[in-house]
Structure formats: structure tokens, C-alpha cells
Amino acid sequence: MAHPSGEPRRGDPRLVRAYRRLLRAAYPPGPRRDELLDTLVETAPPGRRRPAVREVVNLLRHGGRARLGRPWSRGVVVLAVFVALAGGLLGAAGVSRLGWQAVGPLPAGAEAAGISGTVFPGLAVWGGGDAEKIVSQSDGEGLEYGYAVSWVRHTAATRDVAGYAAGVRARLEAAGWTVTGVDPPLDRTGVVGAQPGDAAAGFTARRGELGLRFSGTYWPGRPAYDGDGRAMYYLWQEPPSWLAAVTWLGFLPGALLAWLLTGWVSRSLQARPGLSLLAAGGAVLGVLFVVPAGLPAATPGGPADETAAPGADGLGYALATPAATAGVVAALLVLAAAARRPPRAPAWAGRWRRAVAGRPRAAVALGGVAVAVLGAGVVGVMGLHVVPGSCTPSAPAGVADPPSARLSYRARVFLDPQATDDQRNLAEAAIWRGMGGSQSFAGDSRSADFLAAYCRRGRPDARVADALPRHWTVDLASPGLFAGLAAELMATPGVVAVQHVPR
């Protein structure tokens, strides 16, 4: 160890090594590190073996600022703080997403059958299965734990809504569940079309990391094709107790990495004002994509309902799209900072330029071939999507539930093109009875929504398209509801096929 002058540094070697490690961590590469090391060693009191806490804090604070460069600029500090906040949120989101991978699937096999047998003993149960860990709420209000819905058609026993719900509570408590809340009695005040016999009852329960909500409804005044209600329960995985703590462990590394990256880009582009301005705009854009989406998701607070994912539990899912956008922006900034020198053209490029410059006819011919090839490709792609007859679809039939659709929340219901209006109305009612959610009908054989069910590329002849079944696209509250939906609809006149659409 020596000064720049060649004289050996005085002081305890352990203190010198500690200062050097601290300066390497705090300050960017450059002569400033050696200057500070000399000053710190010379001014250290005799007998000191390690830096004082105040020195460590002071060096980290000033070193963090030095890494940003531009010593007279306050704007770079403000920008770096927001970029670090965005990086911290992304770090926490990434750790949260990884943590959810350690959460097991919903009960299956004998365990799932045992829960269904406790809730609905002796009844035919539809639904169940697995679900995504976190999903978007159907009303667009945020995220919720992915749940599996199990339901039964009404029997004389389940139509006694309050009595049946009380029996379910007793059976679950005997099986080790803890009832965490009971719904208040149904209030018919101000409900349009309410009947004296309308009834509803529900409660929530928990066992370990499983959450359950039971709900029973009975609407005796409804027509038969609409159904008179049902009894059902939702089952979901609640996050493990360690997930929230582990999530925020990812904040500091993410924030630190974002600060260091901002400093490196800032120093690399310091001599290029134009690129610096573009880089600052890109950083602001990345922050605007991440922070407004991440802060509300990370705000502590209770869930809006039993299955809503509160606070940071869904952070890794709420920031999935912003993270992808911010990643693209960060990659562009890194490339801009790394491209300090113009790349050298390869040797073969120079030989080609010299060869073509000496042969103008060859240059014209080569350009013509390139344009022809490019034009043929464009025309081919356009023809593949526009020319009628470029797709030859076949009419679907029966029930299709491929393995790739196991966790899909979408189904299609196909209706005979000769079906009557009454048959269409009955099919729509059957979708609701079969626990289908929001739906959209594609009846125009020339529309993109209609053709999407038949042709991934190209389009069929108009006469062929007119003969194809019309269809609904149906959202499912949980993937396992498809089997019950298909059973309900395939018994409905006019319905020719029901498909579980792969993700």
C-alpha cells in the first residue's frame, strides 16, 4: 500500500483494508477513492482498527451522490430517488412472485372430495379443481386470490337456505375449520322485484392457509329457465405468514441496483447532452409506469372482500406489465450508455461497398431483387390474412376440454346458425345457470371476434363462414366450472359445442 508519491501509507493495515472496501462500495471508480483513503488514514486516531459508524454513514451518503455524477445538478438526485423507488417496488414484486411459487395448489383428490363431502354430503357437486394463485377481480377493482368454485343444484334441503348454512357451519367446525364471519340476514328493502320467500345466507371459514366462503341463495319467484338459486362455496389459498416479510426484503436490493444503474448511465452520458435528455425522459417514463401502479398495491389495508388480495400479497402480479415496460426502458438506457463509440463496420461490409460501387448495374439488380423478395413476403402475409378462402374451418361439435385449458378462465359456446331466437335465449339462460360469467355473442360471420374461434390466420370463404355456428365467449369465475357449464349447455336445444379455450 502506498501513496501516489510512492511513500507507504501509515496506519493499521486492518483499518486501511476496511476503508478501501468501504470506498469501493460507496464511490465510483476514479482517483477520488485514493484521495479519500489517504485523508481518512492520516486523520484516523491512533489505535483505530475499523471505521466509525458516523464515517460509514457519511461516506455512503456522499459516495451515493458521487455515483450520480453531475455535481451541480439537483434534478439528477430527484430522478435517482424516484428510479430507486421504482426499482425497490420491482424488487419487492419479484420476490413476492417467487414466494407465491412456494404456495401449493388447491386441494385435489381425496382431500378435495373430503371438503365437498363435508359441505354437500350426498349431493352431486360441480366445479372444484385448481386455480391461479392471484387473478384480477371481475369488476376491475384489483386483485384477488384465485379460487375454485364448487356448487350444487337446489334440492329440498338446500332450499332451506338458513338451515342448510347452519348445518354446513357445524360440519366444517367439526372438521377443524374456524368460522371467521357470518353474513347478516338478507335485507329486501329497496330491492326491485324482491319476493317474500327470497333468502340468502353465507359465511367464511379458515383452516390453515385455506380460505372458504359458503353462499346459498333461493329465489322462488324466478322462472324455471333462470333457476331458483344455488348453494356453493369458494376455496382459495391464503398467503403464508412469511410472504409479506420476505416480499419487502426485495425492496432494498432493487432500490440499490436502480440507484447504481442510474448513476452509471448518468456518468456515461454526462458529455452527451442530447442523449442525457433522452435518457432522463426514458427514466421518467419507466417511473410513471411502475410507481403509480405499485404504491396502491403496496399500501397496507384490509381486503374489500374475503378473496381480495390485500396489500403486498398481489404486488408481484400487479406490477407484471409495468415491470416488462420498465425492463425495456432500462435495456434501452443501458444500450445508449454503453454505445459511447460508434461500432466499427466489419471488413466484409467494406468489400461489398467497393464491389458494388464499381458495378452500378449489379447494384441496381441487387436492389431490385431485394425489393421483389420483400414485396412478395408482404403480399404473402397480407394474403394469408385477407384473401377469402385462405382458411378452411370445420364446425365444432360436442365438448372439448384439452389439458392445455386446465387453468383457463374462458369458454366458448357454439349455437347452430339455424337456431331460433327462443333457443338462443334459453342458451343464454343456461350459461347463467351453469355458473358462466360475463359473456359476449359473436353473430356476424364477417367480424374478427367471430372468425377468431375458427381461423388463427387467414379468413374463410363468405359462404363457408355463414354456415358456421355462432358463438358466445364466456368468462369463468374458476377453471373447474367448465364441466358443469358444458353439462348444462349440451342439454339445451340449439347448442352444438362447448369448448374450454386454452390460455
Residue pairs with C-beta under 8 A, 6 or more apart in sequence:
1 8
1 9
1 13
1 16
2 8
2 9
3 9
3 38
4 34
9 16
9 37
9 38
9 41
10 41
10 42
11 41
11 42
11 44
12 47
12 48
12 49
14 49
14 50
15 41
15 44
15 48
15 49
15 50
15 51
16 37
16 41
18 49
18 50
18 51
19 37
19 40
19 41
19 51
20 33
20 37
22 51
22 56
22 59
22 60
23 33
23 36
23 37
23 59
23 63
24 33
25 60
25 63
26 59
26 60
26 62
26 63
26 64
26 66
27 33
27 36
27 59
27 63
27 66
27 67
28 63
28 66
28 67
28 69
28 263
28 267
32 66
36 59
40 51
40 55
51 59
64 259
64 263
65 77
67 259
67 260
67 263
67 264
67 267
68 76
68 77
68 80
68 262
68 263
68 266
68 267
69 76
69 263
69 266
69 267
69 270
70 76
70 266
70 270
75 280
76 262
76 266
79 262
79 280
79 283
79 284
80 259
80 262
80 263
80 266
82 284
82 287
82 291
83 258
83 259
83 261
83 262
83 283
83 286
83 287
84 255
84 256
84 258
84 259
84 262
85 255
85 287
85 291
86 258
86 286
86 287
86 290
86 291
86 294
86 326
87 254
87 255
87 256
87 257
87 258
87 259
87 261
88 251
88 252
88 254
88 255
88 258
89 251
89 254
89 290
89 291
89 294
89 295
89 298
89 315
89 319
90 254
90 258
90 290
90 294
90 319
90 323
90 326
91 250
91 251
91 252
91 253
91 254
91 255
91 257
92 247
92 248
92 250
92 251
92 254
92 298
92 312
92 315
93 250
93 294
93 315
93 316
93 318
93 319
93 320
93 323
94 250
94 254
94 316
94 323
95 246
95 247
95 249
95 250
95 316
96 243
96 246
96 247
96 250
96 312
96 313
96 314
96 315
96 316
97 316
97 317
97 320
98 316
99 239
99 240
99 242
99 243
99 246
99 247
99 316
100 133
100 134
100 239
100 243
100 316
102 240
103 133
103 209
103 237
103 239
103 240
104 237
105 130
105 237
106 112
106 129
106 130
106 131
106 148
106 235
106 236
106 237
107 115
107 210
107 235
108 129
108 130
112 128
114 175
115 212
115 235
116 125
116 128
116 150
118 168
118 171
118 172
118 175
119 150
119 168
119 171
119 172
119 214
119 233
120 150
120 152
120 231
121 171
123 152
123 155
123 158
124 152
124 153
125 150
125 151
125 152
126 150
126 151
126 152
126 435
126 481
126 483
126 484
126 487
127 148
127 149
127 150
127 151
127 232
127 435
127 478
127 480
127 481
127 483
127 484
128 148
128 149
128 150
128 235
128 480
129 148
129 406
129 478
129 479
129 480
130 148
130 406
130 407
130 479
130 480
131 146
131 147
131 148
131 236
131 407
131 478
131 479
131 480
132 146
132 407
133 145
133 146
133 237
133 317
134 143
134 144
134 145
134 146
134 309
134 313
134 314
134 316
134 317
135 143
135 144
135 145
135 146
135 409
136 142
136 143
136 144
137 143
137 144
137 308
138 437
138 438
138 475
138 477
141 304
141 308
142 297
142 304
142 308
142 309
142 314
142 318
143 297
143 308
143 309
143 314
143 317
143 318
144 303
144 305
144 307
144 308
144 309
144 314
145 211
145 236
145 237
145 238
145 307
145 308
145 309
145 313
146 236
146 237
146 478
147 211
147 234
147 235
147 236
147 307
147 477
147 478
148 234
148 235
148 236
148 478
148 479
148 480
149 232
149 233
149 234
149 435
149 477
149 478
149 480
149 481
150 232
150 233
150 235
150 480
151 230
151 231
151 232
151 233
151 435
151 484
152 158
152 230
152 231
152 232
153 230
154 218
154 227
154 228
154 229
154 230
154 231
157 164
158 164
158 216
158 230
158 231
159 218
159 228
159 229
161 199
161 200
161 201
161 216
161 217
161 218
161 229
161 231
162 199
162 201
164 201
164 216
164 231
165 201
165 202
165 203
165 214
165 216
168 214
168 233
169 179
169 182
169 203
169 205
169 214
172 179
172 205
172 212
173 179
173 205
175 207
176 207
177 205
177 206
177 207
177 212
178 205
178 206
178 207
179 203
179 204
179 205
180 204
180 205
180 206
181 203
181 204
181 306
182 202
182 203
183 200
183 201
183 202
183 203
186 198
186 199
186 200
186 201
188 194
188 198
191 198
193 221
195 219
195 220
195 221
197 218
197 220
197 221
198 218
198 219
198 220
198 221
199 216
199 217
199 218
200 215
200 216
200 217
200 218
201 215
201 216
202 213
202 214
202 215
202 216
203 213
203 214
204 211
204 212
204 213
204 214
204 306
205 211
205 212
205 213
205 214
206 212
206 238
209 237
209 238
209 239
209 240
210 235
210 236
210 237
210 238
211 234
211 235
211 236
211 237
211 238
211 306
211 307
212 233
212 234
212 235
213 233
213 234
213 306
213 307
214 231
214 232
214 233
215 231
215 232
215 233
215 234
216 229
216 230
216 231
216 232
217 229
217 230
217 231
218 228
218 229
219 228
219 229
220 228
222 228
222 229
225 426
225 429
225 430
225 433
226 429
226 432
226 433
227 429
227 432
227 433
230 435
232 435
234 306
234 307
234 478
236 307
239 309
239 313
243 313
244 311
244 312
244 313
247 312
247 315
247 316
248 312
261 330
261 333
261 334
262 283
264 337
265 279
265 333
265 334
265 336
265 337
266 276
266 279
268 337
268 338
268 340
269 275
269 276
269 279
269 336
269 337
270 276
275 336
278 336
279 333
279 336
279 337
282 329
282 332
282 333
283 329
283 333
285 329
286 325
286 326
286 329
286 330
289 322
289 325
289 326
289 329
290 319
290 322
290 323
290 326
293 318
293 319
293 322
294 315
294 318
294 319
294 322
297 311
297 312
297 314
297 315
297 318
297 319
298 311
298 312
298 315
299 311
300 310
300 311
301 310
301 311
302 310
303 309
303 310
309 317
355 362
356 362
356 363
356 366
357 363
383 390
384 390
384 457
384 458
385 457
385 458
385 459
386 459
387 458
387 459
388 459
388 460
388 461
388 462
389 459
389 460
389 461
390 457
390 458
390 459
391 451
391 454
391 455
391 457
391 458
391 459
391 460
392 460
392 464
393 454
393 455
393 460
393 464
393 468
395 414
395 467
395 468
395 469
395 496
395 497
396 414
396 469
396 496
396 497
396 499
397 496
397 497
398 490
398 497
399 486
399 490
399 497
399 498
399 499
400 497
400 498
400 499
400 500
401 482
401 483
401 486
401 499
401 500
402 500
402 502
404 502
404 503
405 479
405 482
405 500
405 501
405 502
405 503
406 479
407 479
407 503
408 476
408 479
408 482
408 500
408 501
408 502
408 503
409 475
409 476
409 477
409 478
409 479
410 473
410 474
410 475
410 476
410 500
410 501
411 436
411 473
411 474
411 476
411 482
411 485
411 486
411 498
411 499
411 500
411 501
412 453
412 471
412 472
412 473
412 474
412 497
412 498
412 499
412 501
413 427
413 431
413 436
413 471
413 472
413 474
413 485
413 489
413 495
413 497
413 498
414 453
414 469
414 470
414 471
414 495
414 496
414 497
414 498
414 499
415 423
415 424
415 427
415 469
415 470
415 471
415 472
415 494
415 495
415 496
416 423
416 469
416 494
416 495
416 496
417 466
417 467
417 468
417 469
417 470
419 427
419 470
419 493
419 494
420 494
423 492
423 493
423 494
424 494
426 492
426 493
426 494
427 472
427 489
427 492
427 494
427 495
428 439
428 472
430 488
430 489
430 491
430 492
430 495
431 439
431 472
431 474
431 485
431 488
431 489
433 488
434 481
434 484
434 485
434 486
434 487
434 488
434 489
435 476
435 477
435 481
435 484
435 485
436 474
436 475
436 476
436 481
436 485
437 474
437 475
437 476
437 477
438 474
438 475
439 472
439 473
439 474
439 475
440 449
440 472
440 473
441 470
441 471
441 472
442 449
442 450
442 453
442 470
442 471
442 472
442 473
443 450
443 470
444 450
445 451
445 462
445 465
445 466
445 468
445 470
446 462
446 465
449 473
450 465
450 468
450 470
450 471
451 459
451 460
451 465
453 471
453 473
454 460
454 465
454 468
459 465
460 468
469 496
469 497
473 501
474 485
476 482
476 485
479 500
482 498
482 500
485 498
486 498
486 500
489 495
489 498
490 498
